[in-house]
Amino acid sequence: MTSADDKTLMVAMNIAKYRKLKKLSQTKLGIMLGISREYIAKIETGLRHPSLGLLFKIAEVLNIEPKDLFEK
């Protein structure tokens, strides 16, 4: 069984992975989401935990299913 920290890191890594696949900078993704580049960086390093609503918005902007953020 994975811990909550492992799941948080997995989501963080998936956000970064899909952002890079879409060739988006942290700045551009932040603009699209209405949040700062710094906040995106903290999410991607696991220092901040986005709300469920923000996770859905990230998935929408990245044109992926929300479940994709939680898969290994």
QUIRA-V949042 format. One record per run of one state. SS is the DSSP state (~ for helix, > for strand, _ for the rest). FROM is the first residue (numbers start at 1). LEN is the number of residues. If there is no record, write none. Layout:
ss->{SS:SS}
from->{FROM:FROM}
len->{LEN:LEN}
This chain:
ss->{_:~:_:~:_:~:_:~:_:~:_}
from->{1:4:22:26:34:37:45:52:63:66:71}
len->{3:18:4:8:3:8:7:11:3:5:2}
